[in-house]
Amino acid sequence: MRLVYAILNGAISDVLRKLFEKNFASYQVELSSDEWTVLNVLWHGEGATQMQLCNAILKDKPTMSKLLASMERKELVSRRNSIADHRKKYVYLTQKSRNMREKCSFIANKTLKQALRGLNVEELLTAQDVFRTILNNSKT
């Protein structure tokens, strides 16, 4: 049960976040795990709204707004107001972040392989189902 509580309290995500950030730093890439996650979403579909990003990476609006402001200062993203609704902002990659994709993807894949070493596909699918159920149960 201790491991279950550790998982639910974020111990696993903290360890993975630190591993991601350590591996990015070892390649001289100044990127937090949250920044990587936002970029990864945008690399698969640029022009997402801030709300879509919140939903994709499970962050609240104030946290996402601060994260995107920091990423703008680093010239990783730009935010543009919607022409139809000025309250809605769309987030786009910059050339700098587009150029980082290949290197960051390599580092992220290396990190995942490191973290998931020793697990087979069946175990990973079971874990995915368990985490999905926990997330769904927590929404109610």
VEXDOLUM-738557 format. One record per residue (C-alpha): residue number from 1; residue in one letter; chain; x, y, z. Coordinates in steps of 0.2 Angstrom, whole numbers, plus 5000, padded with zeros to 4 digits. Example, Ala and Ser with C-alpha at 12.3 -4.5 7.8 and 13.67 -1.06 7.14 Angstrom:
// residues 2
REC  resi  resn  chain     x     y     z
REC     1     A      A  5062  4978  5039
REC     2     S      A  5068  4995  5036
***
This chain:
// residues 140
REC  resi  resn  chain     x     y     z
REC     1     M      A  5000  5000  5000
REC     2     R      A  5014  5012  5003
REC     3     L      A  5019  5012  4985
REC     4     V      A  5001  5016  4980
REC     5     Y      A  5001  5031  4992
REC     6     A      A  5018  5036  4985
REC     7     I      A  5010  5036  4967
REC     8     L      A  4995  5045  4972
REC     9     N      A  5005  5058  4981
REC    10     G      A  5016  5062  4966
REC    11     A      A  5032  5053  4971
REC    12     I      A  5033  5044  4954
REC    13     S      A  5030  5060  4945
REC    14     D      A  5042  5069  4955
REC    15     V      A  5056  5056  4952
REC    16     L      A  5052  5056  4933
REC    17     R      A  5052  5075  4932
REC    18     K      A  5069  5076  4940
REC    19     L      A  5075  5063  4928
REC    20     F      A  5069  5072  4913
REC    21     E      A  5076  5088  4919
REC    22     K      A  5093  5080  4923
REC    23     N      A  5094  5072  4906
REC    24     F      A  5089  5088  4897
REC    25     A      A  5103  5097  4907
REC    26     S      A  5115  5084  4902
REC    27     Y      A  5112  5089  4884
REC    28     Q      A  5113  5108  4888
REC    29     V      A  5094  5110  4885
REC    30     E      A  5086  5122  4898
REC    31     L      A  5069  5115  4898
REC    32     S      A  5058  5110  4913
REC    33     S      A  5047  5094  4911
REC    34     D      A  5031  5105  4910
REC    35     E      A  5039  5115  4896
REC    36     W      A  5043  5099  4887
REC    37     T      A  5026  5093  4889
REC    38     V      A  5018  5109  4882
REC    39     L      A  5030  5109  4867
REC    40     N      A  5027  5090  4864
REC    41     V      A  5008  5094  4863
REC    42     L      A  5011  5109  4851
REC    43     W      A  5023  5099  4840
REC    44     H      A  5008  5087  4837
REC    45     G      A  4996  5101  4834
REC    46     E      A  5001  5119  4834
REC    47     G      A  4989  5133  4838
REC    48     A      A  4981  5125  4853
REC    49     T      A  4971  5137  4865
REC    50     Q      A  4977  5139  4882
REC    51     M      A  4962  5129  4888
REC    52     Q      A  4966  5115  4877
REC    53     L      A  4984  5114  4884
REC    54     C      A  4977  5115  4902
REC    55     N      A  4966  5099  4898
REC    56     A      A  4980  5090  4888
REC    57     I      A  4993  5092  4902
REC    58     L      A  4981  5093  4917
REC    59     K      A  4986  5110  4923
REC    60     D      A  4974  5124  4930
REC    61     K      A  4972  5140  4920
REC    62     P      A  4983  5151  4932
REC    63     T      A  4997  5138  4932
REC    64     M      A  4996  5137  4913
REC    65     S      A  4996  5156  4911
REC    66     K      A  5012  5157  4921
REC    67     L      A  5020  5143  4912
REC    68     L      A  5017  5150  4895
REC    69     A      A  5023  5168  4901
REC    70     S      A  5039  5160  4906
REC    71     M      A  5040  5150  4889
REC    72     E      A  5037  5167  4880
REC    73     R      A  5051  5175  4889
REC    74     K      A  5062  5160  4883
REC    75     E      A  5056  5163  4866
REC    76     L      A  5049  5145  4865
REC    77     V      A  5031  5150  4861
REC    78     S      A  5020  5165  4856
REC    79     R      A  5002  5168  4861
REC    80     R      A  4990  5177  4849
REC    81     N      A  4973  5183  4853
REC    82     S      A  4958  5175  4843
REC    83     I      A  4951  5187  4830
REC    84     A      A  4933  5181  4834
REC    85     D      A  4935  5181  4853
REC    86     H      A  4949  5192  4861
REC    87     R      A  4947  5182  4877
REC    88     K      A  4954  5166  4869
REC    89     K      A  4972  5165  4865
REC    90     Y      A  4981  5153  4854
REC    91     V      A  4998  5146  4857
REC    92     Y      A  5011  5144  4843
REC    93     L      A  5029  5137  4842
REC    94     T      A  5043  5149  4838
REC    95     Q      A  5057  5144  4826
REC    96     K      A  5068  5141  4841
REC    97     S      A  5056  5128  4848
REC    98     R      A  5053  5120  4831
REC    99     N      A  5072  5118  4830
REC   100     M      A  5073  5109  4847
REC   101     R      A  5061  5096  4842
REC   102     E      A  5072  5082  4836
REC   103     K      A  5085  5084  4850
REC   104     C      A  5071  5085  4864
REC   105     S      A  5062  5070  4857
REC   106     F      A  5078  5060  4858
REC   107     I      A  5081  5065  4876
REC   108     A      A  5063  5062  4881
REC   109     N      A  5064  5044  4873
REC   110     K      A  5080  5040  4881
REC   111     T      A  5073  5046  4898
REC   112     L      A  5057  5035  4895
REC   113     K      A  5067  5020  4891
REC   114     Q      A  5078  5023  4906
REC   115     A      A  5063  5024  4917
REC   116     L      A  5053  5010  4910
REC   117     R      A  5068  4998  4909
REC   118     G      A  5063  4980  4914
REC   119     L      A  5044  4982  4910
REC   120     N      A  5036  4973  4896
REC   121     V      A  5022  4979  4885
REC   122     E      A  5009  4970  4895
REC   123     E      A  5014  4978  4911
REC   124     L      A  5014  4995  4903
REC   125     L      A  4997  4993  4896
REC   126     T      A  4991  4987  4913
REC   127     A      A  4999  5002  4922
REC   128     Q      A  4991  5014  4909
REC   129     D      A  4974  5006  4912
REC   130     V      A  4976  5008  4931
REC   131     F      A  4981  5026  4930
REC   132     R      A  4967  5030  4918
REC   133     T      A  4955  5022  4930
REC   134     I      A  4962  5032  4944
REC   135     L      A  4961  5048  4934
REC   136     N      A  4943  5045  4929
REC   137     N      A  4938  5040  4947
REC   138     S      A  4946  5056  4953
REC   139     K      A  4935  5067  4942
REC   140     T      A  4919  5062  4950
***
